[in-house]
């Protein structure tokens, strides 16, 4: 798979984790359950995406055609289920993203984007929110304190789908995404558009293998712009 599409999918995961109903304190609650749909006391979840597979008609299963993956995304959680940190890297070790969530006691403030030396290069600051309308607005700054982007997230209260919109400093839309979920709150469809609506494609997901806690550990991914499918494997570490 093209790594840019995988990175966009992972970016959706990163920015979407900031969205959950909050009061004036913006307490995130158990994000492991609320957003990731994880069961049990999860310490970390690591996804390996872009694994080449083919469907074997004889065994009726998906089989790897080669070893290796495109992108790894690792998210760590507190014992209360708050997502604390996410790291996204290519198989060759090149880092795509490193986000650390910010809290004041139990109140969620936003998250920092770090470079390979753990220096802050972007700050996502929660600016406005509405618990009744399920709307959240983030201002995004560079390490010099200059506003470079903004991000809105909104949940459809009827379907549970999440919509994300990112604008540049001039207010032009540069990215949109709508994510729909299964009843277990696992992503099932992502509709992603770059540069407003000029370039859109769809990612769909099928869950095929689960661990003893009922969490998915293998998923088939399909991209509307490419032939074939790929596999995502997930390794989960539990506190207990």
Steps between C-alpha positions, in 0.01 A plus 500: 500500500607858450635629828331838462156337522601297802635812667170681438313214662734516799469877512124455522553276801728755665271799462181303566621385841459857621123481448274390785219661692645721774375738768668836575803312627530303171565176689573237233385197697578149380611563141613138463133405521333813362703549184710189437231253604753307710395258772695430819772712661715572195854633552590540133374413153736477202370479143713374209334616176559438132581128522466331158243216494302286258180303558545121493185337362596156636536605863261796473753718679728794422868406469806725500685516170811658652636605839512860615258790535477863391411691816499429875280700739539447874263660753549478876222534757481585868337252738186718478496458122622847397708489182831655604735474203499386137804426283479435124804370311579331169653153489838659415488695826403839356261675737178641354341634818546510876213645704485538880170597661495785753309498828455731799408253771207317336423774248596454135678798339605370156820334378853576382664377181866406553797447267755218521687676783172542695496875431154653470431603139119538512252574777132400467319713759133435582341842446122458488258220576131426535395184684141536379596538134798261520721766339869567572738755353879483521754771415828361368826691559860446394788499749532880465144554614366589154156365412537281191174302487171436674299181544131436565348170607128426509304187586175401334285426806271267302764278337810557718704592192780752550579780255838679501592818315846659490557855369821684425591835660301686231184298571509281190394137548796266440368172640166341588415155628183319603537182702221252562511223759371151569282442806821403683632848414765372259557714188323346200514778237713812452417754229806723461537815289812709443492865393132538576313260270747486212637158586289252696528127562350239732667255738294205626584245765402138572588340836601136475684390816459573873681431828360349821369839615296544182731767358584483129858403415471463121320724253470509120528850348371606158575825318266629229795637301704180489451139394537224755492508877743511790510366854535687829621298799455634853695395809340591833671516840280489811557627853356172630 
